[in-house]
């Protein structure tokens, strides 16, 4: 022991560690190797330790392996100890998810430890759809909702309006699931009322972005084709009507009113809905329009003034209850 201490003090750490191990002073040997990250030597010492007599020393080995991120050695140390909880924490910390889920199958009581860190890891690695499901399994629907909100915002910024509509629909469904008591004695709670309001808002936004996807595609992808050879599309015309009637004064991210009013006016003129087309062209005069469109819009505005101030009869919206005829634009 004196020689081992002398070698350690004079910087001959390798020889000192060997002597400490031979003398049965395993902790000193492990500390010498561990502080220098000589993990193979730590493992050699660890293999010869007895679980009953040297539990603290094996735990020290596991600590050094874990700090160094050496999963294989740390796993062996935890198995020697029979520490299943520690082994699960190791898998989670070092992101060994397959082994973590296999261990959870054998020990169902540990399953709850996995999903939240797994969801965080998925989120950090841009695997948001999987993260959303993992947050649900972790019993954190609020975090699942936050993920979908993030995806929705990204979809709008990237002009993926179809995806944005889908995500808003998902948000509406998630909001419904968060409602705890709808028909209690005092009615829904304050929090439940908030979720009900969120549901209504998200459904409306899903419909708006779904309709705007048609408008955006019509303008961005087929504008030139429309100018050269008219493309009549009643679905796009009705989408424009829907947006004008439902947007009101709302300013939503990604939605350009110029596109909506142009589609409404252009197709309204083609479908002989002249009153609606005139309304659209008047609105365009109040907006900043692309310079390439200016001449076409000015000419179309003059043309529509020479047409009847009425929409074609086939486009009239008749109320099935009172049989009154409603205008295309409310």
NUTI-225845 format. One record per residue: residue in three letters; x, y, z of N, C-alpha, C in turn; residue number from 1. Coordinates in steps of 0.2 Angstrom, whole numbers, plus 5000, padded with zeros to 4 digits. Each point is the difference from the previous one (the first is absolute). Example, Ala and Ser with C-alpha at 12.3 -4.5 7.8 and 13.67 -1.06 7.14 Angstrom:
2
<'ala',<5066,4972,5039>,<4996,5006,5000>,<5004,5006,5000>,1>
<'ser',<4998,5005,4996>,<5004,5006,5001>,<4996,5005,5003>,2>
END
This chain:
330
<'unk',<5004,4994,5000>,<4996,5006,5000>,<5004,5006,5000>,1>
<'unk',<5006,5000,5004>,<5004,5006,5000>,<5004,5001,4993>,2>
<'unk',<5001,4995,4997>,<5004,5000,4993>,<4994,5003,4995>,3>
<'unk',<4994,4998,5001>,<4995,5002,4995>,<4999,5008,5001>,4>
<'unk',<5000,5002,5007>,<4998,5007,5001>,<5006,5004,4998>,5>
<'unk',<5006,4997,5001>,<5006,5004,4997>,<5000,5001,4993>,6>
<'unk',<4998,4994,4996>,<5000,5001,4993>,<4995,5005,4997>,7>
<'unk',<4994,5000,5004>,<4995,5004,4998>,<5002,5008,5001>,8>
<'unk',<5004,5001,5006>,<5002,5007,5002>,<5005,5002,4995>,9>
<'unk',<5004,4995,4997>,<5006,5002,4996>,<4997,5000,4992>,10>
<'unk',<4994,4999,4999>,<4997,5001,4993>,<5000,4993,4996>,11>
<'unk',<5002,4995,5003>,<5000,4993,4997>,<4994,4997,5001>,12>
<'unk',<4994,5003,4997>,<4993,4998,5002>,<4999,4993,4998>,13>
<'unk',<5002,4998,4994>,<4998,4993,4997>,<5003,4995,5005>,14>
<'unk',<5006,5000,5002>,<5003,4995,5004>,<4997,5000,5007>,15>
<'unk',<4998,5007,5002>,<4997,5001,5007>,<4993,4996,5000>,16>
<'unk',<4996,5001,4994>,<4993,4997,5000>,<5001,4993,5000>,17>
<'unk',<5005,4997,4996>,<5000,4993,5000>,<5002,4997,5007>,18>
<'unk',<5004,5003,5004>,<5002,4998,5007>,<4993,5001,5004>,19>
<'unk',<4997,5005,5000>,<4994,5001,5004>,<4995,4995,4998>,20>
<'unk',<4999,4998,4994>,<4995,4994,4998>,<5003,4994,5003>,21>
<'unk',<5006,4998,5000>,<5003,4994,5003>,<4999,5000,5007>,22>
<'unk',<5000,5006,5004>,<5000,5000,5007>,<4992,5000,5002>,23>
<'unk',<4996,5000,4995>,<4993,5000,5002>,<4997,5007,5002>,24>
<'unk',<5004,5005,4998>,<4997,5007,5001>,<4997,5002,4993>,25>
<'unk',<4995,4997,4999>,<4997,5001,4993>,<4997,5007,4999>,26>
<'unk',<4998,5004,5005>,<4998,5007,4999>,<5005,5004,4998>,27>
<'unk',<5006,5000,5003>,<5006,5004,4998>,<5002,4998,4992>,28>
<'unk',<5000,4994,4999>,<5001,4998,4993>,<4995,5003,4995>,29>
<'unk',<4994,4999,5001>,<4995,5003,4996>,<5000,5007,4999>,30>
<'unk',<5001,5004,5006>,<5001,5007,4999>,<5006,5002,4996>,31>
<'unk',<5005,4997,5000>,<5006,5002,4996>,<4999,4999,4993>,32>
<'unk',<4997,4994,4998>,<4998,4999,4993>,<4994,5004,4998>,33>
<'unk',<4995,5001,5004>,<4994,5004,4998>,<5002,5007,4999>,34>
<'unk',<5004,5003,5004>,<5001,5007,4999>,<5004,5002,4994>,35>
<'unk',<5004,4994,4997>,<5003,5001,4994>,<4997,4997,4994>,36>
<'unk',<4993,4998,5001>,<4996,4997,4995>,<5003,4994,4997>,37>
<'unk',<5004,4996,5004>,<5002,4994,4997>,<4995,4994,5001>,38>
<'unk',<4995,5000,4996>,<4994,4996,5002>,<5001,4993,4999>,39>
<'unk',<5004,4998,4996>,<5002,4992,4999>,<5003,4998,5007>,40>
<'unk',<5004,5004,5003>,<5003,4997,5006>,<4995,5000,5006>,41>
<'unk',<4996,5005,5000>,<4994,5001,5005>,<4996,4993,4999>,42>
<'unk',<4999,4998,4994>,<4995,4994,4998>,<5004,4994,5003>,43>
<'unk',<5007,5000,4999>,<5003,4994,5002>,<5000,4999,5008>,44>
<'unk',<5000,5006,5003>,<4999,5000,5008>,<4993,4998,5001>,45>
<'unk',<4995,5003,4997>,<4993,4999,5001>,<4998,4992,4999>,46>
<'unk',<5003,4997,4995>,<4998,4993,4999>,<5002,4995,5006>,47>
<'unk',<5005,5002,5004>,<5002,4996,5006>,<4997,5001,5006>,48>
<'unk',<4995,5005,5000>,<4997,5002,5006>,<4994,4996,5002>,49>
<'unk',<4998,4999,5006>,<4995,4996,5003>,<4994,5005,5001>,50>
<'unk',<4994,4998,4998>,<4994,5005,5001>,<4999,5001,5007>,51>
<'unk',<5000,4995,5004>,<4999,5001,5007>,<5005,5004,5004>,52>
<'unk',<5006,4998,4999>,<5006,5003,5004>,<5002,5007,4997>,53>
<'unk',<4999,5001,4993>,<5003,5006,4997>,<4995,5004,4997>,54>
<'unk',<4994,5000,5002>,<4994,5004,4997>,<5002,5007,4999>,55>
<'unk',<5003,5004,5005>,<5002,5007,4999>,<5005,5001,4994>,56>
<'unk',<5005,4995,5000>,<5005,5000,4995>,<4997,4999,4993>,57>
<'unk',<4995,4996,4999>,<4997,4999,4993>,<4996,5006,4999>,58>
<'unk',<4997,5003,5005>,<4996,5006,4998>,<5005,5006,4998>,59>
<'unk',<5006,5000,5003>,<5005,5005,4998>,<5002,4999,4992>,60>
<'unk',<5001,4993,4999>,<5001,4999,4993>,<4995,5002,4995>,61>
<'unk',<4993,4999,5002>,<4995,5002,4996>,<5000,5007,4999>,62>
<'unk',<5001,5004,5005>,<5000,5007,5000>,<5005,5002,4995>,63>
<'unk',<5006,4998,5000>,<5005,5002,4995>,<4998,4998,4993>,64>
<'unk',<4998,4994,4999>,<4997,4998,4993>,<4995,5005,4998>,65>
<'unk',<4995,5001,5004>,<4995,5004,4998>,<5002,5008,4999>,66>
<'unk',<5005,5002,5004>,<5002,5007,4998>,<5004,5000,4993>,67>
<'unk',<5003,4995,4999>,<5004,4999,4993>,<4995,4999,4994>,68>
<'unk',<4994,4998,5002>,<4995,4998,4995>,<5001,4993,4996>,69>
<'unk',<5004,4996,5004>,<5001,4993,4998>,<4994,4996,5002>,70>
<'unk',<4996,4999,4995>,<4993,4996,5002>,<5002,4993,5001>,71>
<'unk',<5004,4997,4996>,<5001,4992,5001>,<5003,4999,5007>,72>
<'unk',<5005,5003,5002>,<5003,4999,5007>,<4995,5002,5005>,73>
<'unk',<4997,5005,5000>,<4995,5003,5005>,<4995,4995,5001>,74>
<'unk',<4997,4997,4994>,<4995,4995,5000>,<5002,4994,5004>,75>
<'unk',<5006,4997,4999>,<5003,4995,5003>,<5000,5001,5008>,76>
<'unk',<5002,5006,5002>,<5001,5001,5007>,<4993,5000,5003>,77>
<'unk',<4995,5003,4997>,<4993,5000,5003>,<4997,4993,5000>,78>
<'unk',<5002,4996,4995>,<4998,4993,5000>,<5003,4996,5006>,79>
<'unk',<5006,5002,5001>,<5004,4997,5006>,<4996,5001,5006>,80>
<'unk',<4998,5007,5001>,<4997,5002,5006>,<4993,4998,5000>,81>
<'unk',<4997,4998,4995>,<4993,4998,5000>,<4995,5006,5000>,82>
<'unk',<5003,5006,4998>,<4996,5006,5001>,<4996,5002,4994>,83>
<'unk',<4994,4998,4999>,<4996,5001,4994>,<4998,5007,4999>,84>
<'unk',<4999,5003,5006>,<4998,5007,4999>,<5006,5004,4997>,85>
<'unk',<5005,4999,5003>,<5007,5003,4998>,<5001,4999,4993>,86>
<'unk',<4999,4994,4998>,<5001,4998,4993>,<4995,5003,4995>,87>
<'unk',<4994,5001,5002>,<4995,5004,4996>,<5002,5007,4999>,88>
<'unk',<5002,5003,5006>,<5003,5007,5000>,<5006,5001,4995>,89>
<'unk',<5004,4995,5000>,<5006,5000,4995>,<4998,5000,4993>,90>
<'unk',<4995,4995,4999>,<4997,5000,4993>,<4997,5007,4997>,91>
<'unk',<4996,5003,5005>,<4997,5006,4998>,<5005,5006,4999>,92>
<'unk',<5005,5000,5005>,<5005,5005,5000>,<5004,5000,4994>,93>
<'unk',<5002,4994,4998>,<5004,4999,4994>,<4996,4999,4993>,94>
<'unk',<4994,5001,5001>,<4995,4999,4994>,<5000,4993,4996>,95>
<'unk',<5001,4995,5004>,<5000,4993,4998>,<4992,4998,5000>,96>
<'unk',<4996,5003,4996>,<4993,4999,5000>,<4998,4993,4999>,97>
<'unk',<5003,4996,4996>,<4998,4993,4998>,<5001,4996,5006>,98>
<'unk',<5005,5001,5004>,<5002,4996,5006>,<4995,5002,5005>,99>
<'unk',<4999,5006,5001>,<4995,5003,5005>,<4993,4997,4999>,100>
<'unk',<4998,5000,4994>,<4993,4997,4999>,<5000,4992,5001>,101>
<'unk',<5005,4997,4998>,<5001,4993,5002>,<5000,4999,5007>,102>
<'unk',<5003,5004,5004>,<5000,4999,5007>,<4994,5002,5003>,103>
<'unk',<4996,5005,4997>,<4994,5001,5003>,<4994,4995,4999>,104>
<'unk',<5001,4996,4994>,<4996,4994,4999>,<5001,4995,5006>,105>
<'unk',<5006,4999,5002>,<5001,4995,5005>,<4998,5003,5007>,106>
<'unk',<5000,5007,5001>,<4999,5003,5006>,<4995,5006,4999>,107>
<'unk',<4993,4998,4999>,<4995,5005,4998>,<5000,5006,5005>,108>
<'unk',<5002,4999,5006>,<4999,5006,5005>,<5005,5005,4998>,109>
<'unk',<5005,4999,4996>,<5005,5005,4998>,<4998,5004,4994>,110>
<'unk',<4995,4997,4996>,<4998,5003,4994>,<4999,5008,5000>,111>
<'unk',<4997,5002,5006>,<4998,5007,5001>,<5006,5005,5000>,112>
<'unk',<5006,4997,5001>,<5007,5004,5000>,<5002,5001,4993>,113>
<'unk',<4997,4997,4995>,<5003,5000,4993>,<4997,5006,4996>,114>
<'unk',<4994,5000,5000>,<4996,5004,4995>,<5002,5008,5000>,115>
<'unk',<5000,5003,5006>,<5001,5007,5000>,<5007,5002,4997>,116>
<'unk',<5006,4997,5003>,<5006,5001,4997>,<5001,4998,4992>,117>
<'unk',<4997,4994,4999>,<5000,4998,4993>,<4996,5005,4995>,118>
<'unk',<4995,5003,5002>,<4996,5005,4997>,<5005,5007,4999>,119>
<'unk',<5003,5002,5005>,<5005,5005,5000>,<5005,4999,4995>,120>
<'unk',<5003,4994,5000>,<5005,4998,4995>,<4998,5000,4993>,121>
<'unk',<4994,4998,4999>,<4997,5000,4993>,<4999,5007,4998>,122>
<'unk',<4997,5004,5004>,<4999,5007,4999>,<5006,5004,4998>,123>
<'unk',<5006,4999,5004>,<5006,5003,4999>,<5003,4997,4993>,124>
<'unk',<4998,4995,4998>,<5003,4997,4993>,<4995,5001,4994>,125>
<'unk',<4995,5005,5001>,<4996,5002,4995>,<4995,4994,4998>,126>
<'unk',<4999,4995,5004>,<4995,4995,4999>,<4993,5001,5003>,127>
<'unk',<4997,5006,4998>,<4995,5003,5004>,<4993,4995,5000>,128>
<'unk',<4999,4997,4995>,<4994,4996,5000>,<5000,4994,5005>,129>
<'unk',<5006,4997,5000>,<5001,4995,5005>,<5001,5002,5007>,130>
<'unk',<5002,5006,5001>,<5001,5004,5006>,<4993,5001,5003>,131>
<'unk',<4995,5002,4996>,<4994,5001,5002>,<4996,4994,5003>,132>
<'unk',<5001,4994,4997>,<4997,4994,5002>,<5003,4998,5007>,133>
<'unk',<5007,5001,5000>,<5004,4998,5006>,<4997,5005,5006>,134>
<'unk',<4999,5006,4999>,<4998,5005,5005>,<4993,4997,5003>,135>
<'unk',<4996,4998,4995>,<4993,4997,5002>,<5001,4994,5005>,136>
<'unk',<5004,4996,4998>,<5002,4994,5004>,<5003,5001,5007>,137>
<'unk',<5003,5006,5000>,<5003,5002,5006>,<4995,5004,5005>,138>
<'unk',<4994,5001,4997>,<4995,5003,5004>,<5001,5007,5000>,139>
<'unk',<5003,5003,4995>,<5001,5007,4999>,<4997,5003,4994>,140>
<'unk',<4993,5000,5000>,<4997,5003,4994>,<5001,5007,4998>,141>
<'unk',<5002,5004,5006>,<5001,5007,4999>,<5006,5001,4995>,142>
<'unk',<5006,4995,5002>,<5006,5001,4996>,<4998,4997,4993>,143>
<'unk',<4996,4995,4999>,<4998,4998,4993>,<4997,5005,4996>,144>
<'unk',<4996,5004,5004>,<4996,5006,4996>,<5005,5005,4998>,145>
<'unk',<5005,5001,5004>,<5005,5005,4999>,<5004,4998,4993>,146>
<'unk',<5002,4994,5000>,<5003,4997,4994>,<4996,5002,4994>,147>
<'unk',<4994,4998,5000>,<4995,5001,4994>,<5000,5007,4998>,148>
<'unk',<5000,5005,5005>,<5000,5007,4999>,<5006,5002,4996>,149>
<'unk',<5006,4997,5002>,<5006,5002,4997>,<5000,4998,4993>,150>
<'unk',<4997,4994,4999>,<5000,4997,4993>,<4995,5004,4996>,151>
<'unk',<4995,5002,5003>,<4995,5004,4996>,<5003,5007,4998>,152>
<'unk',<5004,5003,5004>,<5003,5007,4999>,<5005,4999,4994>,153>
<'unk',<5004,4994,5001>,<5005,4999,4994>,<4997,4999,4994>,154>
<'unk',<4994,4996,5000>,<4997,4999,4993>,<4997,5006,4997>,155>
<'unk',<4998,5005,5004>,<4997,5006,4997>,<5006,5004,4997>,156>
<'unk',<5005,5000,5004>,<5006,5004,4998>,<5003,4998,4994>,157>
<'unk',<5000,4993,4999>,<5003,4997,4994>,<4994,4999,4994>,158>
<'unk',<4995,5003,5001>,<4994,5000,4995>,<4998,4993,4999>,159>
<'unk',<5000,4996,5005>,<4997,4993,4999>,<4993,5000,5003>,160>
<'unk',<4995,5004,4997>,<4994,5001,5003>,<4995,4994,5001>,161>
<'unk',<5001,4995,4996>,<4997,4994,5001>,<5002,4996,5006>,162>
<'unk',<5006,5000,5002>,<5003,4998,5006>,<4998,5004,5006>,163>
<'unk',<4999,5006,4999>,<4998,5005,5005>,<4993,4998,5002>,164>
<'unk',<4996,4999,4995>,<4993,4998,5001>,<4999,4994,5004>,165>
<'unk',<5004,4995,4998>,<5000,4994,5004>,<5002,5000,5007>,166>
<'unk',<5006,5004,5001>,<5002,5001,5007>,<4995,5004,5004>,167>
<'unk',<4996,5005,4997>,<4995,5003,5004>,<4994,4995,5002>,168>
<'unk',<4999,4996,4995>,<4995,4995,5002>,<5002,4995,5005>,169>
<'unk',<5007,4999,5000>,<5002,4996,5006>,<5000,5003,5007>,170>
<'unk',<5001,5007,4999>,<5000,5004,5006>,<4993,5000,5003>,171>
<'unk',<4995,5001,4995>,<4993,5000,5003>,<4998,4993,5003>,172>
<'unk',<5003,4995,4997>,<4998,4993,5003>,<5004,4999,5007>,173>
<'unk',<5006,5003,5000>,<5004,5000,5007>,<4996,5004,5005>,174>
<'unk',<4997,5006,4998>,<4997,5004,5005>,<4994,4996,5003>,175>
<'unk',<4996,4997,4995>,<4994,4996,5003>,<5002,4995,5005>,176>
<'unk',<5006,4996,4999>,<5002,4995,5005>,<5002,5003,5006>,177>
<'unk',<5002,5006,5001>,<5002,5004,5006>,<4994,5002,5004>,178>
<'unk',<4994,5000,4997>,<4994,5001,5004>,<4999,4995,5005>,179>
<'unk',<4999,5002,5007>,<4999,4995,5005>,<4993,4999,5001>,180>
<'unk',<4996,5005,5001>,<4993,5000,5002>,<4996,5005,4996>,181>
<'unk',<4995,4997,4996>,<4997,5004,4995>,<4993,5002,5003>,182>
<'unk',<4997,4995,5003>,<4993,5001,5003>,<4999,4999,5007>,183>
<'unk',<5005,5003,5004>,<4999,5000,5007>,<4995,5004,5003>,184>
<'unk',<4999,5000,5006>,<4995,5004,5004>,<5000,5007,4998>,185>
<'unk',<5006,5003,5001>,<5001,5007,4999>,<5002,5001,4992>,186>
<'unk',<4999,4995,4996>,<5003,5001,4993>,<5007,4999,5000>,187>
<'unk',<5003,5001,4994>,<5007,4999,4999>,<5004,5005,5004>,188>
<'unk',<5006,4998,5002>,<5005,5004,5004>,<5003,5006,4996>,189>
<'unk',<5003,5004,5003>,<5003,5006,4997>,<5005,4997,4995>,190>
<'unk',<5004,4995,5002>,<5005,4997,4995>,<4997,4996,4995>,191>
<'unk',<4994,4997,5001>,<4997,4996,4995>,<4997,5005,4995>,192>
<'unk',<4997,5006,5002>,<4998,5005,4995>,<5005,5002,4996>,193>
<'unk',<5006,5001,5003>,<5006,5002,4995>,<5001,4995,4995>,194>
<'unk',<5000,4994,5002>,<5001,4994,4995>,<4995,5000,4994>,195>
<'unk',<4993,5001,5003>,<4995,5000,4995>,<5001,5006,4995>,196>
<'unk',<5002,5006,5003>,<5001,5006,4995>,<5006,4998,4996>,197>
<'unk',<5005,4997,5002>,<5006,4998,4996>,<4997,4996,4994>,198>
<'unk',<4996,4995,5002>,<4997,4995,4995>,<4997,5004,4994>,199>
<'unk',<4995,5005,5002>,<4997,5004,4995>,<5005,5004,4995>,200>
<'unk',<5005,5003,5004>,<5005,5004,4996>,<5004,4995,4995>,201>
<'unk',<5002,4995,5003>,<5004,4996,4996>,<4997,4997,4994>,202>
<'unk',<4993,4998,5001>,<4996,4997,4994>,<4999,5005,4995>,203>
<'unk',<4999,5006,5002>,<4999,5006,4995>,<5007,5001,4996>,204>
<'unk',<5005,5000,5004>,<5007,5001,4996>,<5001,4995,4996>,205>
<'unk',<4999,4993,5002>,<5001,4995,4995>,<4996,5001,4994>,206>
<'unk',<4994,5002,5000>,<4996,5001,4994>,<5003,5006,4996>,207>
<'unk',<5002,5005,5003>,<5002,5006,4997>,<5007,4998,4996>,208>
<'unk',<5004,4996,5003>,<5007,4999,4997>,<4999,4994,4994>,209>
<'unk',<4995,4996,5001>,<4998,4995,4995>,<4997,5004,4994>,210>
<'unk',<4996,5005,5001>,<4998,5003,4994>,<5005,5004,4997>,211>
<'unk',<5004,5003,5004>,<5006,5005,4997>,<5005,4996,4996>,212>
<'unk',<5001,4993,5002>,<5004,4996,4996>,<4998,5000,4993>,213>
<'unk',<4994,5000,4998>,<4997,5000,4993>,<5002,5006,4997>,214>
<'unk',<4999,5006,5004>,<5001,5006,4997>,<5008,5001,4998>,215>
<'unk',<5004,4998,5005>,<5007,5001,4999>,<5003,4996,4995>,216>
<'unk',<4997,4994,4999>,<5002,4996,4994>,<4998,5002,4994>,217>
<'unk',<4994,5003,5000>,<4997,5003,4993>,<5005,5006,4998>,218>
<'unk',<5002,5004,5005>,<5004,5006,4998>,<5007,4998,4999>,219>
<'unk',<5003,4997,5004>,<5007,4998,5000>,<5002,4996,4994>,220>
<'unk',<4995,4995,4999>,<5002,4994,4995>,<4997,5001,4993>,221>
<'unk',<4994,5003,5000>,<4997,5000,4993>,<4998,5007,4998>,222>
<'unk',<5003,5005,5003>,<4998,5007,4998>,<5002,5001,4992>,223>
<'unk',<5005,4998,4998>,<5002,5001,4993>,<4995,4997,4995>,224>
<'unk',<4999,4993,5002>,<4995,4996,4996>,<4993,5003,5000>,225>
<'unk',<4998,5003,5006>,<4994,5003,5000>,<4999,5006,4995>,226>
<'unk',<5006,5004,5000>,<5000,5006,4996>,<5000,4998,4992>,227>
<'unk',<5004,4995,4999>,<5000,4998,4993>,<4994,4996,4997>,228>
<'unk',<4998,4995,5004>,<4994,4996,4999>,<4996,4999,5006>,229>
<'unk',<4994,5003,5000>,<4996,5000,5006>,<4999,4994,5003>,230>
<'unk',<5001,4999,5007>,<4999,4994,5004>,<4994,5001,5004>,231>
<'unk',<4994,4997,4999>,<4994,5002,5004>,<5000,4995,5006>,232>
<'unk',<5000,5002,5006>,<5000,4995,5006>,<4995,5003,5005>,233>
<'unk',<4994,4997,5000>,<4995,5002,5005>,<5002,4999,5007>,234>
<'unk',<5004,4995,5001>,<5003,4999,5007>,<5004,5005,5003>,235>
<'unk',<5004,5003,4995>,<5004,5006,5002>,<4996,5006,5002>,236>
<'unk',<4995,5001,4995>,<4995,5006,5001>,<4997,4999,5007>,237>
<'unk',<4997,4994,5001>,<4997,5000,5007>,<5004,5000,5006>,238>
<'unk',<5007,4998,4999>,<5005,5001,5005>,<5001,5007,5001>,239>
<'unk',<5000,5004,4995>,<5001,5008,5001>,<4994,5003,5003>,240>
<'unk',<4994,4998,4998>,<4994,5002,5004>,<5000,4999,5007>,241>
<'unk',<5002,4993,5001>,<5000,4998,5007>,<5005,5004,5005>,242>
<'unk',<5006,5002,4997>,<5005,5004,5003>,<4998,5007,5001>,243>
<'unk',<4997,5003,4995>,<4997,5007,5001>,<4995,5000,5005>,244>
<'unk',<4995,4995,5001>,<4995,5000,5004>,<5002,4999,5007>,245>
<'unk',<5006,4996,5001>,<5002,4998,5007>,<5006,5004,5003>,246>
<'unk',<5004,5003,4996>,<5006,5003,5002>,<4998,5007,5004>,247>
<'unk',<4995,5003,4997>,<4999,5007,5003>,<5006,5004,5000>,248>
<'unk',<5001,5003,5006>,<5006,5004,5001>,<5006,4997,5003>,249>
<'unk',<5000,4993,5000>,<5005,4996,5003>,<5006,5000,4996>,250>
<'unk',<5006,5001,5003>,<5006,5000,4996>,<5004,4994,5002>,251>
<'unk',<5000,4995,4996>,<5003,4993,5002>,<5007,4999,4996>,252>
<'unk',<5004,4997,5004>,<5007,4999,4997>,<5000,4996,4993>,253>
<'unk',<5003,5003,4995>,<5001,4996,4994>,<4994,5001,4995>,254>
<'unk',<4995,5003,5002>,<4994,5001,4996>,<5000,5007,4996>,255>
<'unk',<5000,5000,4994>,<5000,5006,4996>,<4994,5002,4997>,256>
<'unk',<4997,5005,5002>,<4993,5002,4998>,<5000,5002,4992>,257>
<'unk',<5006,5002,4998>,<5000,5001,4992>,<4999,4994,4996>,258>
<'unk',<5002,4994,5003>,<4999,4994,4996>,<4993,4998,5000>,259>
<'unk',<4997,5001,5006>,<4993,4998,5001>,<4995,5004,4995>,260>
<'unk',<5001,5007,5001>,<4996,5005,4996>,<5001,4999,4992>,261>
<'unk',<5006,4998,4998>,<5002,4999,4993>,<4996,4994,4998>,262>
<'unk',<5001,4995,5004>,<4996,4993,4998>,<4993,5001,4999>,263>
<'unk',<4997,5004,5005>,<4993,5001,5000>,<4998,5004,4994>,264>
<'unk',<5003,5006,4999>,<4999,5004,4994>,<5001,4997,4994>,265>
<'unk',<5005,4996,4999>,<5002,4997,4993>,<4995,4995,4998>,266>
<'unk',<4999,4995,5005>,<4995,4995,4999>,<4993,5002,5000>,267>
<'unk',<4998,5005,5004>,<4994,5003,5000>,<4998,5002,4993>,268>
<'unk',<5004,5004,4997>,<4999,5003,4993>,<4999,4994,4995>,269>
<'unk',<5004,4995,5001>,<5000,4994,4995>,<4993,4996,5001>,270>
<'unk',<4998,5000,5006>,<4994,4996,5002>,<4994,5005,4999>,271>
<'unk',<5001,5006,4998>,<4994,5005,4999>,<4997,5002,5007>,272>
<'unk',<5004,4999,5005>,<4997,5003,5006>,<5003,5007,5001>,273>
<'unk',<4997,5004,4996>,<5003,5007,4999>,<5000,5004,5006>,274>
<'unk',<4995,5000,5004>,<4999,5004,5006>,<5006,4998,5005>,275>
<'unk',<5001,4993,5001>,<5005,4998,5004>,<5007,5002,4997>,276>
<'unk',<5001,5000,4994>,<5006,5002,4997>,<5002,5007,5001>,277>
<'unk',<4994,5004,4999>,<5001,5007,5001>,<5002,5002,5007>,278>
<'unk',<4997,4996,5005>,<5002,5001,5007>,<5008,4999,5001>,279>
<'unk',<5002,4994,4997>,<5007,4998,5001>,<5005,5005,4997>,280>
<'unk',<4998,5003,4994>,<5004,5005,4997>,<5001,5006,5004>,281>
<'unk',<4994,5002,5003>,<5000,5006,5004>,<5004,4999,5006>,282>
<'unk',<5000,4994,5003>,<5005,4999,5006>,<5007,5000,4997>,283>
<'unk',<5001,4997,4994>,<5007,5000,4998>,<5003,5007,4999>,284>
<'unk',<4996,5005,4999>,<5002,5007,4999>,<5003,5003,5007>,285>
<'unk',<4998,4997,5005>,<5002,5002,5007>,<5006,4997,5002>,286>
<'unk',<5002,4995,4997>,<5006,4996,5002>,<5006,5001,4995>,287>
<'unk',<5006,4998,5003>,<5006,5001,4996>,<5001,4993,4996>,288>
<'unk',<4999,5001,4993>,<5000,4994,4996>,<5007,5000,4996>,289>
<'unk',<5002,4994,4998>,<5006,4999,4996>,<5000,5004,4994>,290>
<'unk',<5006,5003,4998>,<5000,5005,4994>,<4998,4996,4994>,291>
<'unk',<5002,4994,5000>,<4998,4996,4994>,<4993,4999,4999>,292>
<'unk',<4996,5000,5005>,<4993,5000,4999>,<4996,5006,4999>,293>
<'unk',<5003,5006,5001>,<4997,5006,5000>,<4996,5001,4993>,294>
<'unk',<5003,5000,4994>,<4996,5001,4994>,<4994,4995,4999>,295>
<'unk',<5001,4994,5002>,<4995,4995,4999>,<4994,5002,5004>,296>
<'unk',<5002,5002,5007>,<4994,5001,5004>,<4997,5007,4998>,297>
<'unk',<5003,5005,4998>,<4997,5006,4998>,<4995,4999,4994>,298>
<'unk',<5003,4996,4995>,<4996,4998,4994>,<4993,4996,5002>,299>
<'unk',<5001,4995,5005>,<4995,4996,5002>,<4995,5004,5004>,300>
<'unk',<5002,5005,5004>,<4996,5005,5004>,<4995,5004,4995>,301>
<'unk',<5003,5002,4994>,<4996,5004,4995>,<4995,4995,4997>,302>
<'unk',<5002,4994,4998>,<4996,4995,4997>,<4994,4998,5004>,303>
<'unk',<5001,4999,5007>,<4994,4998,5004>,<4995,5006,5001>,304>
<'unk',<5002,5006,4999>,<4995,5005,5001>,<4995,5000,4994>,305>
<'unk',<5002,4997,4995>,<4995,5000,4994>,<4996,4994,5000>,306>
<'unk',<5001,4996,5006>,<4995,4994,5001>,<4995,5001,5004>,307>
<'unk',<4994,4996,5000>,<4995,5001,5005>,<5002,5000,5007>,308>
<'unk',<4997,5004,5005>,<5002,5000,5007>,<4996,4995,5003>,309>
<'unk',<5001,4993,4998>,<4997,4995,5003>,<5004,4993,4999>,310>
<'unk',<4999,4995,5004>,<5003,4994,4999>,<4996,4995,4996>,311>
<'unk',<5003,4996,4996>,<4997,4995,4996>,<4995,4996,5004>,312>
<'unk',<4994,4998,4998>,<4995,4997,5004>,<5002,4994,5003>,313>
<'unk',<5004,4996,4996>,<5002,4993,5003>,<5004,5001,5006>,314>
<'unk',<5003,5005,5001>,<5004,5001,5006>,<4997,5003,5006>,315>
<'unk',<4993,5001,5000>,<4997,5003,5005>,<4999,4995,5006>,316>
<'unk',<5001,5002,5006>,<5000,4996,5006>,<4993,5001,5003>,317>
<'unk',<4996,4994,5000>,<4993,5001,5003>,<5000,4996,5006>,318>
<'unk',<4997,5004,5005>,<4999,4997,5007>,<4994,4995,4999>,319>
<'unk',<5002,4994,5003>,<4995,4994,4999>,<4995,5001,5005>,320>
<'unk',<5000,5004,5005>,<4995,5001,5005>,<4995,5005,4998>,321>
<'unk',<5003,5006,4998>,<4995,5006,4999>,<4999,5001,4992>,322>
<'unk',<5005,4997,4996>,<5000,5000,4993>,<5002,5007,4997>,323>
<'unk',<5003,5004,5005>,<5003,5007,4998>,<5006,4999,4996>,324>
<'unk',<5002,5004,4995>,<5006,5000,4996>,<5005,5004,5004>,325>
<'unk',<5006,4997,5001>,<5005,5004,5004>,<5006,5001,4995>,326>
<'unk',<5003,5006,5001>,<5006,5002,4996>,<5006,4995,5001>,327>
<'unk',<5004,5000,4995>,<5006,4995,5000>,<5005,5003,5006>,328>
<'unk',<5000,5006,5000>,<5004,5003,5006>,<4996,5003,5005>,329>
<'unk',<5001,4998,5006>,<4996,5003,5006>,<5003,5006,5002>,330>
END
